[in-house]
Amino acid sequence: MNRRTFLASSAALVAAACSESPAPEAAPEAPAQAQGPVPIIDTHVHLYDSTRPGGAPWPPASNELIFRKNLPDKLREVTEGLNVVGAIKVEASPLFEDNQWVLDVIEQAPIMVGMIGNLEPDKPEFAGHLENFGKNPLYLGIRYGYLWGRDLREMVAKPAFIDGLKLLAEHDMTLDTANPSVRALEDIVELTDKVPNLRVVLDHLPKLEEPPPGPERDAYHAAMTALGSRPNVFVKVSAVLRNIDGRVPDDVEIYRAKLDEMWATFGDDRVLYGSDWPNSEPLGLYPKVLGVVQRYASEKSREQQEKYFWKNSVAAYRWKKRAPDQPERA
């Protein structure tokens, strides 16, 4: 074999060997912590100005801890360094004019991605008000429940109220509930029977304790099972902390059973993060309120964390990105 033949044969053998070598394995997915912190949209904050002319209907002056000027700049202050990139204001005022007052306030604050207002669906003027406020993309829906002297069960029985909620659904807006109870859960079951395409968010459900054995517990489980099966019903995992024997623990294990129940009932796609700030402050400052649910969620996958802390809020409220650091779903 001459030198030229030997080199050609060697090259052919190397090429054949390379063609039979297995392809390199794909690089493993980067761990969640390497992807940076999960961005957070807080779906339940309250804004008000107790110092403005006429004051604010809530909170009362007796609540010295939170009776103050509570606007978006304060929210930025208390959430600094926590990766809270956006928030939704939930109305805590029964005054009709405060719908516009809130819109005017949040218009100037890109951290606020929207608001849940206060309108009464059974009133003749509801359609006009909804049309007017609905022109602003920051107006995401309304709140109704057992607050401001209202009785949801009484309203669900009224055709005018149901017609109003059908109109809300047609506008692609959301209904937030208030003050959870077994009675309220039963009302929402009936309401969603009548308006199945309406998106409903159950506020502060973790604060509702399971009743003792008996008919009320049976009613609780029946209502939870029904609502858990409805794809347009979301739950706000807010108002989690408890005062136990004069102290408010931040041990996740204290709250695990209730948090597990929320995820087991509604699944990864319908749980939302909400702080209830500043109404939450008597039980803990913002880092403590967030920290408990953040540690619980850290046991889940990156995708599950993102769903809880921001992706599900897009599905529930249809908010639009307003600031560069806010995430955006395709």
Secondary structure, 3 states (H helix, E strand, C coil): CCHHHHHHHHHHHHHHHHHHCCCCCCCCCCCHHHHCCCCEEEEEECCEECCCCCCCCCCCCCCCCCCCEECHHHHHHHCCCCCEEEEEEECCCCCCCHHHHHHHHHHCCCCEEEEEECCCCCCCCHHHHHHHHCCCCCEEEEECCCCCCCCHHHHHCCHHHHHHHHHHHHCCCEEECCCCCHHHHHHHHHHHHHCCCCEEEECCHHHCCCCCCCHHHHHHHHHHHHHHCCCCEEEEECCCCCCECCECCCCHHHHHHHHHHHHHHHCCCCEEECCCECCCCCCCCHHHHHHHHHHHHCCCCHHHHHHHHHHHHHHHHCCCCCCCCCCCCC
